Amino acid sequence: MGFHPDVEAFLARGAELGEMLERVQAAAFDDLRVRRAGADEPNLLPEIDGYGALTSLWMEGIVGRYKAREIEHIFMAAVAECYAVLGDRRSDAARSAVPDALRPSLGDLDADLGLG
């Protein structure tokens, strides 16, 4: 014996929304990577994920040319560049993960997901 058709529709909608939220989390957080170099040194390139954690760091020809304090400042400038674009990239990724048919029913996706 099955459920009432309205209950079946509600359960199906809940499953659909759960899958959509999984896609949004993957796109906007788990799979997102941002790489940016600082304005003054293109050979130091940090990468952060959608959560804002450092995942990789590329340095080519940096160590012999700069003192430790200078590398620190170059690194922090490059990380600041990453964070400057992270919010927009996260919002774009989240929006792209939501099917067009579901968008009208979700309201303000950025606010609901804490993206902006």
C-alpha positions, 0 to 999 in steps of 0.5 A: 500500500502506497502513500497518498499522492500528495505525500508521494509528491512531497517526498519526491520534492524533498529528495529532489531538493536534497540532491540539489543541495548536494550539488550546490555544496559540491560546486560552491565548496567541495570542488571549488578552487581559486588561484590568484597571484599577488599584483607584484609577483606572479611566481607565487600562486596560492590556491584556496578551496571553497571553504577558504582553506589553503590547498596548494602553493606554487613558488617558482624562483621566489626563495632565492630572490626575497627575504622571509618577511618579503615572501610573507607579504607577497604570500599574504597579498596573493591570498587576499587576491584569492579571498577577494574573488572567492565569494563571487566564484562561490555564488556563481558556482552555487547558482550554476548547480541549481536547475532552472526549474527550481530557482523560482521556488528557492528565493534568495539563494545567496542569502540562504546559503550564507554566500553574500 
